[in-house]
Amino acid sequence: MEIAVIGTGYVGLVTGTCFAETGNNVACVDINEEKVRMLREGKVPIYEPHLDVFFERNTKAGRLKFTTNIAEALENAKVVFLALPTPPGEDGSADLSYVLAVASQIGKIIKDYKVIVNKSTVPVGTADKVRAAINVDAKVEFDVVSNPEFLREGFAVDDFMKPDRVVIGTGSEKARKIMEELYKPFVRQGNPIYFMDEKSSELTKYAANAFLATKITFMNEIANLCERLGADVDKVRIGIGSDDRIGKRFLFPGIGYGGSCFPKDVQAIMHSAEQAGYNFKILDAVTEVNEAQKHSLVPKILDHFGGSVVGKKFALWGLAFKPDTDDIREAPAFYMIDDLIAAGATITAFDPEAMGTSKKVLGDKISFAPDQYAALEGADALLIATEWSVFRTPNFDKVSSLLKEKVVFDGRNLYENVQMAELGYTYVSIGRGVVK
């Protein structure tokens, strides 16, 4: 099938590459000429496991191409995916200006029937707005479909190739058949394609992310309570996670969620609720708790150092909001950095993939180390903000030799209390008390 994908960000690039992997011819469009030049040269601008392999294979095969010319990409396309940014506005609403501007362009360009697919995460009612924007100038039949993505950063290629479900919102039988044919190779193992109306599919994406954000935040509240009551949050997590009504996933406590999806989508669904005259109290609380949680390790650091960290140097492991990505949007590490620098400390950081993106934002605000151990040299303590696998089993003898003090503040609970006590560390984690 001939496909156009407009937007080569995280969602657009994964979408285009994975559709090409199943034999489709995909033209990806972006207005950023420099980015398109890089893509044509075979350079993948984001870090996502396995994406580079698929990208190289399909560009070499000629199934995956890149252009700045939207008319060229749409000429032969049967399906057009809109994978455009929808950043949050000051009031928390999703900014649809990019989506609607492109929709207006499409209306002027299309000369035959096409299925226009909203792949971006968009508020309820966006399909209607896109349809209206295209209709202003369109002289031919078309359908607008909602097809939200459920991609986890770090697992996006696997999630796309083997989705646990595909959600498609359309009232058109013609569009339904085309979308069913397109997704058939991805659900051969029997995972479902759910067809529904556009508004329900749009809300499904927001509802899913808001629920997962709530689950994480609930566990962080339990962790904070554990610290006050002397309970162990890991034992509580295992105890409740074994209940299949609750499940084991998204129950790991830490220093808050970040990234491009959860914060933005929670804000957007709250804004939609407000516009509908409904006060979404649970999500108000989720947002408030998560913002506080991003700062929760700093008071513990200050307490250990007698209330002041002026002149202290800290090693920071992890900058990305989660492992297996270079995405630093709303990353808790950055909140910790701001708090500690404001308190008079200096920081040397290391992240396996997010150093480049971090340097663009932080500049010389902190120092960057070439590896995780170099970050430790002369540091008063180690701080952990991202649960990269490479941080899980470090050489503790080497860690001890490089730190001034054997002190670790772990925002992701990577190590066991007993282990750290045996090694002679002061170990502060989330919801498990302090080991000395």
C-alpha positions as CSV (number, residue, x, y, z in Angstrom):
1,M,0.0,0.0,0.0
2,E,1.2,3.6,-0.7
3,I,1.4,5.6,2.6
4,A,2.3,9.1,3.5
5,V,3.3,10.1,7.0
6,I,3.4,13.8,7.7
7,G,5.8,14.5,10.6
8,T,9.0,12.7,11.3
9,G,9.1,13.0,15.1
10,Y,9.1,10.1,17.4
11,V,5.7,8.8,16.4
12,G,6.0,9.6,12.7
13,L,9.4,8.0,12.2
14,V,8.5,4.8,14.0
15,T,5.1,4.6,12.2
16,G,6.6,5.2,8.8
17,T,9.5,2.8,9.3
18,C,7.4,0.0,10.7
19,F,4.8,0.2,7.9
20,A,7.7,0.0,5.4
21,E,8.9,-3.1,7.2
22,T,5.8,-4.9,6.2
23,G,6.2,-4.1,2.5
24,N,4.4,-0.8,2.2
25,N,5.9,2.1,0.3
26,V,6.1,5.0,2.7
27,A,6.9,8.7,2.0
28,C,7.6,10.7,5.2
29,V,7.2,14.5,5.1
30,D,8.8,17.1,7.3
31,I,9.2,20.9,6.8
32,N,12.6,20.8,8.5
33,E,15.0,20.6,5.5
34,E,18.0,19.8,7.7
35,K,16.2,16.9,9.3
36,V,15.1,15.5,6.0
37,R,18.7,15.8,4.7
38,M,19.9,13.8,7.7
39,L,17.3,11.2,7.2
40,R,18.1,10.9,3.5
41,E,21.8,10.4,4.6
42,G,20.7,7.5,6.8
43,K,21.0,9.3,10.1
44,V,18.3,8.5,12.7
45,P,17.7,11.6,14.8
46,I,16.3,9.8,17.9
47,Y,17.4,6.8,20.0
48,E,15.0,4.0,20.0
49,P,16.1,0.3,20.2
50,H,15.9,-1.6,16.8
51,L,14.7,1.5,14.9
52,D,18.0,1.9,13.2
53,V,18.0,-1.6,11.9
54,F,14.5,-1.3,10.3
55,F,15.3,2.2,9.1
56,E,18.5,1.1,7.2
57,R,16.8,-2.0,5.7
58,N,13.8,-0.1,4.3
59,T,15.6,3.0,3.1
60,K,18.1,0.7,1.2
61,A,15.1,-1.2,-0.2
62,G,13.5,2.0,-1.4
63,R,10.3,1.5,0.6
64,L,11.0,4.4,3.0
65,K,11.7,7.8,1.6
66,F,11.8,11.4,2.9
67,T,10.7,14.7,1.4
68,T,9.8,18.3,2.3
69,N,7.2,18.3,-0.5
70,I,3.8,17.3,0.9
71,A,2.1,17.3,-2.5
72,E,4.7,14.8,-3.8
73,A,4.1,12.5,-0.8
74,L,0.3,12.6,-1.2
75,E,0.2,12.1,-4.9
76,N,0.0,8.3,-4.8
77,A,-0.8,7.7,-1.2
78,K,-4.0,5.9,-0.3
79,V,-3.5,6.5,3.5
80,V,-2.1,9.7,5.0
81,F,-1.0,9.7,8.6
82,L,-0.8,12.9,10.6
83,A,2.0,12.5,13.2
84,L,2.3,16.1,14.1
85,P,3.2,17.8,17.4
86,T,0.3,18.8,19.8
87,P,2.2,20.7,22.5
88,P,0.3,21.8,25.6
89,G,-0.8,25.4,25.8
90,E,-0.6,27.5,28.9
91,D,-4.1,26.2,30.0
92,G,-3.1,22.6,29.5
93,S,-5.1,22.2,26.2
94,A,-3.4,20.5,23.2
95,D,-2.3,22.9,20.5
96,L,-3.9,21.7,17.3
97,S,-2.4,24.5,15.1
98,Y,0.1,22.1,13.3
99,V,-2.5,19.5,12.7
100,L,-5.2,21.8,11.4
101,A,-2.7,23.8,9.2
102,V,-1.6,20.5,7.5
103,A,-5.3,19.5,7.2
104,S,-6.0,22.7,5.3
105,Q,-3.0,22.0,3.0
106,I,-4.3,18.5,2.3
107,G,-7.7,19.9,1.3
108,K,-6.0,21.9,-1.4
109,I,-3.8,19.1,-2.7
110,I,-5.8,15.8,-2.8
111,K,-7.2,14.8,-6.2
112,D,-8.6,11.3,-5.3
113,Y,-10.0,9.4,-2.3
114,K,-7.7,9.2,0.7
115,V,-8.0,8.1,4.3
116,I,-6.6,10.8,6.5
117,V,-5.5,9.3,9.8
118,N,-4.9,11.2,13.1
119,K,-2.0,9.4,14.6
120,S,-1.1,12.3,16.9
121,T,-2.5,12.3,20.4
122,V,-5.4,14.7,20.1
123,P,-8.4,15.9,22.1
124,V,-11.9,14.5,21.6
125,G,-13.5,16.2,18.6
126,T,-10.3,16.6,16.6
127,A,-11.4,14.3,13.8
128,D,-14.4,16.6,13.2
129,K,-12.1,19.7,13.1
130,V,-9.7,18.0,10.7
131,R,-12.6,16.9,8.5
132,A,-13.9,20.5,8.4
133,A,-10.4,22.0,7.6
134,I,-10.0,19.6,4.7
135,N,-13.5,20.2,3.5
136,V,-12.9,23.9,2.9
137,D,-11.0,23.2,-0.3
138,A,-11.4,19.5,-1.0
139,K,-13.1,18.6,-4.3
140,V,-13.0,14.8,-3.8
141,E,-14.2,12.2,-1.3
142,F,-12.1,11.5,1.7
143,D,-12.4,10.0,5.2
144,V,-10.9,11.1,8.5
145,V,-9.9,8.3,10.9
146,S,-8.6,8.4,14.5
147,N,-5.9,5.8,15.2
148,P,-4.1,6.6,18.5
149,E,-0.7,5.2,19.1
150,F,0.2,3.2,22.3
151,L,4.0,3.2,21.9
152,R,6.3,3.0,24.9
153,E,9.5,4.9,24.4
154,G,12.3,2.3,24.6
155,F,9.9,-0.4,23.2
156,A,8.2,1.5,20.4
157,V,9.3,-0.8,17.5
158,D,8.2,-3.9,19.4
159,D,4.9,-2.2,20.4
160,F,4.2,-1.2,16.8
161,M,5.1,-4.6,15.2
162,K,3.3,-6.6,17.9
163,P,0.6,-4.4,19.3
164,D,-1.5,-5.7,22.2
165,R,-4.4,-3.9,20.5
166,V,-5.1,-1.5,17.6
167,V,-7.8,1.2,18.2
168,I,-9.4,2.7,15.1
169,G,-12.1,5.3,15.2
170,T,-14.2,5.6,12.0
171,G,-17.8,5.6,10.9
172,S,-16.9,4.8,7.3
173,E,-17.1,1.2,6.1
174,K,-14.7,2.0,3.2
175,A,-12.1,3.5,5.6
176,R,-12.6,0.6,7.9
177,K,-11.7,-2.0,5.3
178,I,-8.6,-0.1,4.2
179,M,-7.3,0.3,7.8
180,E,-8.1,-3.4,8.5
181,E,-6.0,-4.5,5.5
182,L,-3.2,-2.2,6.5
183,Y,-3.0,-3.5,10.1
184,K,-3.6,-7.2,9.3
185,P,0.1,-8.1,9.2
186,F,0.6,-6.7,12.7
187,V,-2.2,-8.8,14.4
188,R,-1.6,-12.2,12.9
189,Q,-1.3,-13.7,16.5
190,G,-4.8,-12.8,17.2
191,N,-4.5,-9.5,19.1
192,P,-7.6,-7.4,18.5
193,I,-8.4,-4.4,16.3
194,Y,-11.0,-2.4,18.0
195,F,-13.3,-0.3,15.8
196,M,-15.3,2.4,17.4
197,D,-16.4,6.0,16.7
198,E,-13.8,8.7,16.4
199,K,-14.5,10.5,19.7
200,S,-14.3,7.2,21.7
201,S,-11.0,6.4,20.1
202,E,-9.6,9.8,20.8
203,L,-10.6,9.6,24.4
204,T,-9.2,6.0,24.7
205,K,-5.6,7.3,24.3
206,Y,-6.0,10.0,27.0
207,A,-7.8,7.7,29.3
208,A,-5.1,5.0,29.1
209,N,-2.2,7.4,29.8
210,A,-4.1,9.1,32.6
211,F,-4.8,5.8,34.3
212,L,-1.2,4.7,34.1
213,A,-0.1,8.0,35.4
214,T,-2.5,7.6,38.3
215,K,-1.2,4.1,39.0
216,I,2.4,5.3,39.2
217,T,1.4,8.3,41.4
218,F,-0.6,6.1,43.7
219,M,2.4,3.9,44.3
220,N,4.5,6.9,45.0
221,E,2.0,8.0,47.6
222,I,2.2,4.5,49.2
223,A,6.0,4.8,49.1
224,N,5.9,8.1,51.0
225,L,3.5,6.6,53.5
226,C,5.8,3.6,53.9
227,E,8.7,5.9,54.9
228,R,6.5,7.4,57.7
229,L,5.2,4.1,59.0
230,G,8.4,2.1,58.7
231,A,7.0,-0.3,56.0
232,D,8.9,-1.5,53.0
233,V,7.3,-0.4,49.7
234,D,8.9,-3.3,47.7
235,K,7.0,-5.8,49.9
236,V,3.8,-3.8,49.6
237,R,4.3,-3.6,45.8
238,I,4.7,-7.3,45.5
239,G,1.8,-7.9,47.7
240,I,-0.7,-5.8,45.8
241,G,0.8,-6.6,42.4
242,S,0.0,-10.3,42.7
243,D,-3.7,-9.4,42.6
244,D,-4.6,-9.8,39.0
245,R,-7.2,-7.1,39.3
246,I,-4.3,-4.6,39.9
247,G,-1.4,-6.2,38.1
248,K,2.4,-5.9,38.5
249,R,3.1,-3.2,36.0
250,F,3.5,0.5,36.8
251,L,3.8,-0.1,40.5
252,F,7.5,0.8,40.9
253,P,7.9,3.9,43.1
254,G,10.4,6.6,42.2
255,I,10.9,10.3,41.8
256,G,7.9,10.9,39.5
257,Y,6.9,10.3,35.9
258,G,8.0,12.5,33.0
259,G,8.4,12.2,29.2
260,S,6.3,13.5,26.3
261,C,3.1,11.6,27.0
262,F,1.9,11.3,30.6
263,P,2.4,15.0,31.7
264,K,0.9,16.4,28.5
265,D,-2.0,13.9,28.2
266,V,-3.0,14.3,31.8
267,Q,-3.2,18.0,31.3
268,A,-5.1,17.7,28.1
269,I,-7.8,15.3,29.5
270,M,-8.2,17.6,32.5
271,H,-8.7,20.6,30.1
272,S,-11.2,18.6,28.1
273,A,-13.1,17.8,31.3
274,E,-13.1,21.4,32.4
275,Q,-14.5,22.5,29.1
276,A,-17.3,19.9,29.6
277,G,-18.0,21.3,33.0
278,Y,-16.5,18.4,34.9
279,N,-13.9,18.6,37.7
280,F,-11.6,15.7,37.3
281,K,-10.4,15.6,41.0
282,I,-8.4,12.4,40.7
283,L,-6.1,13.9,38.0
284,D,-5.8,17.2,39.9
285,A,-4.3,15.1,42.7
286,V,-2.1,13.0,40.4
287,T,-0.6,16.2,38.9
288,E,0.0,17.8,42.3
289,V,1.6,14.6,43.8
290,N,3.8,14.0,40.7
291,E,5.2,17.5,40.7
292,A,6.1,17.2,44.4
293,Q,7.6,13.7,43.8
294,K,10.1,15.1,41.3
295,H,11.6,17.2,44.2
296,S,11.3,14.5,46.9
297,L,14.9,13.3,47.0
298,V,16.4,16.7,47.5
299,P,15.1,17.2,51.1
300,K,16.7,13.9,52.0
301,I,20.0,15.0,50.5
302,L,19.9,18.3,52.4
303,D,19.1,16.4,55.6
304,H,22.1,14.1,55.2
305,F,24.4,17.1,54.7
306,G,23.1,19.0,57.7
307,G,20.8,21.3,55.8
308,S,23.4,22.7,53.3
309,V,25.0,21.4,50.1
310,V,27.0,24.6,49.4
311,G,30.2,23.5,47.8
312,K,29.2,19.8,47.5
313,K,29.7,17.9,44.3
314,F,27.3,15.2,43.2
315,A,27.5,12.5,40.6
316,L,24.3,12.0,38.8
317,W,23.5,8.8,36.9
318,G,20.7,9.2,34.5
319,L,19.2,12.2,32.6
320,A,16.5,10.7,30.4
321,F,13.0,10.4,31.9
322,K,13.2,6.6,31.5
323,P,15.8,4.1,30.2
324,D,16.2,3.1,26.6
325,T,15.4,6.6,25.2
326,D,17.2,9.9,24.8
327,D,14.0,11.8,25.7
328,I,14.5,14.3,28.5
329,R,11.1,16.1,28.4
330,E,9.8,16.5,31.9
331,A,12.6,14.3,33.2
332,P,12.8,14.2,37.0
333,A,16.6,14.5,36.8
334,F,16.3,18.1,35.6
335,Y,14.2,19.1,38.6
336,M,16.8,17.6,40.9
337,I,19.5,19.4,39.0
338,D,17.8,22.8,39.4
339,D,17.1,22.3,43.1
340,L,20.7,21.3,43.9
341,I,22.3,24.0,41.8
342,A,20.1,26.6,43.4
343,A,21.2,25.3,46.8
344,G,24.9,25.8,45.9
345,A,26.0,22.3,44.7
346,T,27.8,21.2,41.5
347,I,26.8,18.2,39.4
348,T,28.6,15.9,37.0
349,A,26.2,13.7,35.1
350,F,26.3,10.6,32.8
351,D,23.6,9.0,30.8
352,P,24.1,6.3,28.2
353,E,22.0,8.0,25.5
354,A,20.7,11.4,26.7
355,M,23.9,13.3,26.9
356,G,23.5,15.1,23.6
357,T,19.9,16.2,24.2
358,S,20.8,17.2,27.7
359,K,23.7,19.4,26.7
360,K,21.5,21.3,24.3
361,V,19.2,22.2,27.3
362,L,21.7,22.5,30.2
363,G,24.8,23.9,28.4
364,D,27.5,24.5,31.0
365,K,25.0,24.4,33.9
366,I,26.5,21.0,34.9
367,S,29.5,18.9,33.9
368,F,29.2,15.8,31.7
369,A,31.3,12.7,32.2
370,P,32.4,10.3,29.5
371,D,31.2,7.2,31.5
372,Q,29.4,6.5,34.7
373,Y,32.5,6.0,36.8
374,A,34.2,9.2,35.6
375,A,31.2,11.1,37.0
376,L,32.0,9.7,40.5
377,E,35.5,11.2,40.8
378,G,35.6,13.4,43.9
379,A,31.8,13.4,44.4
380,D,30.3,13.6,47.9
381,A,27.5,11.3,46.9
382,L,25.9,9.4,44.0
383,L,22.4,10.3,42.8
384,I,20.4,8.0,40.6
385,A,17.5,9.4,38.5
386,T,17.1,6.9,35.6
387,E,16.9,3.1,35.9
388,W,19.3,2.2,33.0
389,S,20.3,-1.5,33.1
390,V,24.0,-0.5,33.1
391,F,23.5,1.1,36.5
392,R,21.9,-2.0,38.1
393,T,25.1,-4.0,38.8
394,P,28.0,-1.5,39.0
395,N,31.5,-2.3,40.4
396,F,30.9,-1.2,43.9
397,D,34.6,-1.4,44.8
398,K,35.3,1.1,42.0
399,V,32.3,3.2,43.1
400,S,33.7,3.3,46.7
401,S,37.2,4.2,45.6
402,L,35.9,7.2,43.6
403,L,33.4,8.7,46.0
404,K,34.5,10.9,48.9
405,E,31.8,9.2,51.0
406,K,29.9,5.9,50.5
407,V,26.6,7.7,50.1
408,V,23.9,6.9,47.4
409,F,20.6,8.6,46.9
410,D,18.6,6.3,44.7
411,G,15.5,7.7,43.1
412,R,14.7,4.5,41.3
413,N,15.3,1.8,44.0
414,L,17.9,-0.1,42.0
415,Y,19.6,-1.8,44.9
416,E,18.6,-3.8,47.9
417,N,18.9,-2.4,51.4
418,V,20.6,-5.4,52.8
419,Q,23.2,-5.4,49.9
420,M,24.0,-1.7,50.5
421,A,24.3,-2.2,54.3
422,E,26.7,-5.1,53.8
423,L,28.8,-2.8,51.5
424,G,28.9,-0.1,54.2
425,Y,26.9,2.5,52.3
426,T,24.5,5.1,53.5
427,Y,21.7,4.3,51.1
428,V,18.6,6.4,50.7
429,S,15.8,5.2,48.4
430,I,12.1,5.7,47.9
431,G,9.7,4.1,50.4
432,R,12.2,1.8,52.1
433,G,13.8,3.8,54.9
434,V,17.4,4.8,55.2
435,V,20.3,2.3,55.4
436,K,23.4,3.4,57.3
